[in-house]
């Protein structure tokens, strides 16, 4: 039985929830998100509490209950508070800047990397080496940060590259050069 799926999602004040035709839409002060769900679960709204109920006792229904409960919880959190992720760029001469809807990064290669910022995200740069990605959709924020990080993953010897702010890089000792 899904432990996460059994937990109810409380809807804060100022958030509207609309459930129709296997699609749930959540609208709040930061924006609107919609998510469709499978026929393995039913989503019910009672007295400001959203509950996800399984249709039968199959393994697929159990998995879907936990999945869609968490997705709905992320939607409610996104439209009320939002999500942010911070990326740190480390390296001599490495820097980033926002130009309109483009993120331009110099990462030690012969040419700069230019990334289009999706319209549902906001990207700001503090200093020249801290990139802050914010948005209401947790999946979109995480995906964009992963794409940026993939351009220059942090290496273990000097720590150069792009890493998450909460990430720690396990450093390795280089060659000693002594015979």
C-alpha positions in Angstrom: 0.0 0.0 0.0 1.4 3.4 -0.9 2.3 5.4 2.2 2.8 8.7 0.3 -0.4 8.2 -1.7 -2.6 7.9 1.4 -1.6 11.4 2.7 -4.0 14.1 1.8 -2.9 17.4 0.1 -4.2 20.5 1.8 -5.2 23.3 -0.4 -4.2 26.7 1.0 -6.4 29.8 0.8 -6.2 31.6 -2.6 -5.7 28.4 -4.6 -8.4 27.1 -6.9 -8.6 23.4 -7.9 -10.6 22.2 -10.9 -11.0 18.5 -11.6 -12.6 17.4 -14.9 -12.1 14.5 -17.4 -9.0 13.0 -15.7 -7.3 16.4 -15.7 -6.6 18.4 -12.5 -5.8 22.1 -12.8 -4.4 24.1 -9.9 -4.5 27.9 -10.0 -2.8 30.2 -7.5 -1.1 33.6 -7.1 2.0 32.5 -9.1 0.2 30.9 -12.0 -1.7 27.9 -13.3 -0.6 24.2 -13.7 -2.6 21.3 -15.2 -1.8 17.6 -15.0 -3.7 14.6 -16.5 -3.9 11.4 -14.5 -4.6 7.8 -15.4 -7.8 5.8 -14.8 -6.0 3.8 -12.1 -6.8 6.5 -9.6 -9.6 8.9 -8.7 -8.8 12.5 -7.5 -11.3 13.9 -5.0 -11.6 17.4 -3.5 -13.5 17.6 -0.2 -13.4 20.6 2.2 -10.1 22.0 0.9 -8.3 18.7 0.9 -7.3 16.7 -2.2 -7.2 12.9 -1.8 -6.0 10.4 -4.4 -7.9 7.1 -4.2 -7.0 3.9 -6.0 -9.6 2.3 -8.2 -8.5 -1.3 -7.5 -5.8 -3.1 -5.5 -3.4 -3.7 -8.4 0.3 -2.8 -8.3 -0.1 -0.2 -11.1 -2.9 1.6 -9.1 -0.7 1.6 -6.0 2.2 3.1 -7.9 0.0 5.7 -9.6 -1.6 6.7 -6.3 1.8 7.8 -4.8 2.9 9.4 -8.1 -0.1 11.5 -8.7 -0.4 12.5 -5.0 3.2 13.8 -5.2 2.6 15.6 -8.5 -0.5 17.3 -7.1 1.4 18.3 -4.0 4.2 19.8 -6.2 1.6 21.7 -8.2 0.0 23.2 -5.1 3.5 24.2 -3.7 4.5 25.6 -7.1 1.5 27.9 -7.5 1.8 29.2 -4.0 5.5 29.3 -3.2 7.4 28.3 -6.3 10.6 26.4 -6.8 14.2 27.6 -7.1 17.5 25.9 -7.8 20.9 27.5 -7.5 23.9 26.6 -9.8 27.5 27.6 -8.9 30.0 28.0 -11.8 33.5 27.4 -10.6 36.7 28.0 -12.7 39.1 30.6 -13.8 37.3 32.8 -16.4 34.0 30.9 -16.1 31.0 33.2 -16.0 27.4 33.6 -17.0 25.1 36.4 -17.9 21.5 36.9 -18.9 20.8 38.7 -22.2 17.1 39.0 -22.8 15.7 35.5 -22.9 19.2 33.9 -23.4 21.7 32.6 -20.8 25.2 33.2 -22.1 28.0 31.2 -20.4 31.7 31.2 -20.9 32.8 27.8 -19.6 36.4 27.6 -20.8 35.7 26.4 -24.3 36.6 28.2 -27.5 33.0 29.6 -27.9 30.3 30.6 -25.5 27.3 28.4 -24.7 24.0 30.1 -25.3 20.8 28.6 -23.7 17.3 29.7 -24.4 15.4 30.4 -21.2 12.0 28.7 -21.3 9.1 31.2 -21.0 7.8 29.7 -17.7 11.1 30.1 -15.9 13.0 33.1 -14.6 16.8 33.0 -14.5 19.0 35.5 -12.7 22.7 35.7 -12.2 24.3 36.9 -9.0 27.9 38.1 -9.5 29.2 36.2 -12.5 29.1 32.6 -11.1 25.8 32.0 -9.4 22.8 31.2 -11.6 19.4 31.1 -9.9 16.6 29.3 -11.8 13.0 29.8 -10.5 9.6 28.8 -11.6 6.3 27.2 -10.6 6.8 23.8 -12.3 9.3 21.7 -10.3 10.0 19.4 -13.3 10.8 22.3 -15.6 13.2 23.9 -13.1 15.0 20.6 -12.5 15.2 19.8 -16.2 16.6 23.2 -17.2 19.2 23.1 -14.3 20.2 19.6 -15.4 20.7 20.7 -19.0 22.9 23.6 -17.8 24.9 21.4 -15.5 25.5 18.9 -18.3 27.4 21.5 -20.3 30.4 21.3 -17.9 30.1 18.8 -15.1 32.3 19.4 -12.1 35.5 17.5 -12.2 37.0 15.9 -9.1 40.6 17.3 -9.2 40.2 21.1 -9.2 36.4 21.2 -8.8 35.9 23.2 -12.0 32.5 23.1 -13.7 28.9 23.7 -12.9 27.4 22.3 -9.7 24.3 22.6 -7.6 24.7 24.8 -4.6 23.8 21.9 -2.2 26.1 19.5 -4.0 29.5 18.6 -2.7 32.2 17.4 -5.0 34.4 14.6 -3.7 37.9 15.8 -4.5 40.7 13.5 -5.6 44.4 13.8 -5.0 46.3 14.4 -8.3 49.6 12.8 -9.3 52.5 13.3 -6.8 55.2 13.1 -9.4 57.6 11.3 -7.0 59.2 8.0 -8.0 
